[in-house]
Amino acid sequence: MRLGSCRSRKLALLAPPGVHVPKFFRQVHVNASRSDSLLADLQRLRGNIYLQDGAIEPRELTNGRQDLECSFSIKKIGCVGASGI
């Protein structure tokens, strides 16, 4: 996974299940499997960055993902293209 330009991508806000989404957001899509996939991409990206930085050890990753409990209870924003984050 590499960080690149957001020019041809869209921003995605991943909210925890059951959170009220303000009407300010006009293109709201509720898709649990897509949300799970994007969350996994974000966890892999974060894990890879922290691993390269030396902030964590490889044993702290699960399938390349930094799977923290708080990942499911906070909002996340990512730059999304056709192939994911």
Phi and psi restraints in degrees (value plus and minus 20) as a CYANA .aco file:
   2 ARG   PHI    -149.9  -109.9
   2 ARG   PSI     132.2   172.2
   3 LEU   PHI    -106.1   -66.1
   3 LEU   PSI     113.2   153.2
   4 GLY   PHI    -161.7  -121.7
   4 GLY   PSI    -187.2  -147.2
   5 SER   PHI     -91.3   -51.3
   5 SER   PSI     127.8   167.8
   6 CYS   PHI    -115.2   -75.2
   6 CYS   PSI     -11.4    28.6
   7 ARG   PHI     -76.7   -36.7
   7 ARG   PSI     -65.0   -25.0
   8 SER   PHI    -121.8   -81.8
   8 SER   PSI       2.8    42.8
   9 ARG   PHI    -142.4  -102.4
   9 ARG   PSI     152.1   192.1
  10 LYS   PHI    -138.4   -98.4
  10 LYS   PSI     133.7   173.7
  11 LEU   PHI    -104.8   -64.8
  11 LEU   PSI     118.9   158.9
  12 ALA   PHI    -143.6  -103.6
  12 ALA   PSI     113.4   153.4
  13 LEU   PHI    -125.8   -85.8
  13 LEU   PSI      97.0   137.0
  14 LEU   PHI    -117.5   -77.5
  14 LEU   PSI      96.8   136.8
  15 ALA   PHI    -126.8   -86.8
  15 ALA   PSI     130.0   170.0
  16 PRO   PHI     -81.7   -41.7
  16 PRO   PSI     134.0   174.0
  17 PRO   PHI     -76.7   -36.7
  17 PRO   PSI     119.8   159.8
  18 GLY   PHI      63.0   103.0
  18 GLY   PSI     -19.2    20.8
  19 VAL   PHI    -100.0   -60.0
  19 VAL   PSI     117.4   157.4
  20 HIS   PHI     -88.5   -48.5
  20 HIS   PSI     110.8   150.8
  21 VAL   PHI    -124.5   -84.5
  21 VAL   PSI      97.8   137.8
  22 PRO   PHI     -79.9   -39.9
  22 PRO   PSI     130.6   170.6
  23 LYS   PHI     -84.2   -44.2
  23 LYS   PSI     -33.3     6.7
  24 PHE   PHI     -74.3   -34.3
  24 PHE   PSI     -56.2   -16.2
  25 PHE   PHI    -102.8   -62.8
  25 PHE   PSI      93.0   133.0
  26 ARG   PHI    -108.3   -68.3
  26 ARG   PSI     -46.5    -6.5
  27 GLN   PHI    -132.0   -92.0
  27 GLN   PSI      60.1   100.1
  28 VAL   PHI    -119.3   -79.3
  28 VAL   PSI     106.3   146.3
  29 HIS   PHI    -143.2  -103.2
  29 HIS   PSI     104.3   144.3
  30 VAL   PHI    -122.9   -82.9
  30 VAL   PSI      89.9   129.9
  31 ASN   PHI    -169.3  -129.3
  31 ASN   PSI      79.1   119.1
  32 ALA   PHI     -80.5   -40.5
  32 ALA   PSI     -61.6   -21.6
  33 SER   PHI     -89.7   -49.7
  33 SER   PSI     -57.3   -17.3
  34 ARG   PHI     -86.8   -46.8
  34 ARG   PSI     -61.2   -21.2
  35 SER   PHI     -81.8   -41.8
  35 SER   PSI     -64.3   -24.3
  36 ASP   PHI     -81.6   -41.6
  36 ASP   PSI     -60.9   -20.9
  37 SER   PHI     -85.4   -45.4
  37 SER   PSI     -64.5   -24.5
  38 LEU   PHI     -86.3   -46.3
  38 LEU   PSI     -58.1   -18.1
  39 LEU   PHI     -82.6   -42.6
  39 LEU   PSI     -63.0   -23.0
  40 ALA   PHI     -81.5   -41.5
  40 ALA   PSI     -61.5   -21.5
  41 ASP   PHI     -80.7   -40.7
  41 ASP   PSI     -64.3   -24.3
  42 LEU   PHI     -84.6   -44.6
  42 LEU   PSI     -59.1   -19.1
  43 GLN   PHI     -86.4   -46.4
  43 GLN   PSI     -57.8   -17.8
  44 ARG   PHI     -87.4   -47.4
  44 ARG   PSI     -62.4   -22.4
  45 LEU   PHI     -81.2   -41.2
  45 LEU   PSI     -69.4   -29.4
  46 ARG   PHI     -81.3   -41.3
  46 ARG   PSI     -64.6   -24.6
  47 GLY   PHI     -81.0   -41.0
  47 GLY   PSI     -62.6   -22.6
  48 ASN   PHI     -84.5   -44.5
  48 ASN   PSI     -63.1   -23.1
  49 ILE   PHI     -84.7   -44.7
  49 ILE   PSI     -67.5   -27.5
  50 TYR   PHI     -84.3   -44.3
  50 TYR   PSI     -55.9   -15.9
  51 LEU   PHI     -86.8   -46.8
  51 LEU   PSI     -67.2   -27.2
  52 GLN   PHI     -82.9   -42.9
  52 GLN   PSI     -52.5   -12.5
  53 ASP   PHI     -96.7   -56.7
  53 ASP   PSI     -36.0     4.0
  54 GLY   PHI      65.5   105.5
  54 GLY   PSI     -10.9    29.1
  55 ALA   PHI     -95.9   -55.9
  55 ALA   PSI     -43.9    -3.9
  56 ILE   PHI    -156.0  -116.0
  56 ILE   PSI     145.9   185.9
  57 GLU   PHI    -122.0   -82.0
  57 GLU   PSI     135.2   175.2
  58 PRO   PHI     -74.6   -34.6
  58 PRO   PSI     -52.7   -12.7
  59 ARG   PHI     -87.3   -47.3
  59 ARG   PSI     -33.5     6.5
  60 GLU   PHI    -106.0   -66.0
  60 GLU   PSI     -20.8    19.2
  61 LEU   PHI    -123.6   -83.6
  61 LEU   PSI     127.0   167.0
  62 THR   PHI    -135.9   -95.9
  62 THR   PSI      91.2   131.2
  63 ASN   PHI      32.7    72.7
  63 ASN   PSI      20.0    60.0
  64 GLY   PHI      60.5   100.5
  64 GLY   PSI     -21.5    18.5
  65 ARG   PHI    -123.8   -83.8
  65 ARG   PSI     119.7   159.7
  66 GLN   PHI    -111.1   -71.1
  66 GLN   PSI      73.7   113.7
  67 ASP   PHI    -114.0   -74.0
  67 ASP   PSI      70.2   110.2
  68 LEU   PHI    -118.4   -78.4
  68 LEU   PSI     126.3   166.3
  69 GLU   PHI     -77.7   -37.7
  69 GLU   PSI     -56.7   -16.7
  70 CYS   PHI     -87.5   -47.5
  70 CYS   PSI     -35.1     4.9
  71 SER   PHI     -79.3   -39.3
  71 SER   PSI     -44.2    -4.2
  72 PHE   PHI    -115.2   -75.2
  72 PHE   PSI     -26.0    14.0
  73 SER   PHI    -139.2   -99.2
  73 SER   PSI     -16.2    23.8
  74 ILE   PHI    -143.1  -103.1
  74 ILE   PSI     138.2   178.2
  75 LYS   PHI     -99.7   -59.7
  75 LYS   PSI     126.1   166.1
  76 LYS   PHI    -152.5  -112.5
  76 LYS   PSI     130.1   170.1
  77 ILE   PHI    -146.2  -106.2
  77 ILE   PSI     119.1   159.1
  78 GLY   PHI    -165.0  -125.0
  78 GLY   PSI     140.1   180.1
  79 CYS   PHI    -114.9   -74.9
  79 CYS   PSI      97.7   137.7
  80 VAL   PHI    -134.5   -94.5
  80 VAL   PSI     111.8   151.8
  81 GLY   PHI    -138.0   -98.0
  81 GLY   PSI    -190.2  -150.2
  82 ALA   PHI     -80.4   -40.4
  82 ALA   PSI     -51.9   -11.9
  83 SER   PHI    -120.1   -80.1
  83 SER   PSI      -9.8    30.2
  84 GLY   PHI      96.2   136.2
  84 GLY   PSI    -177.3  -137.3
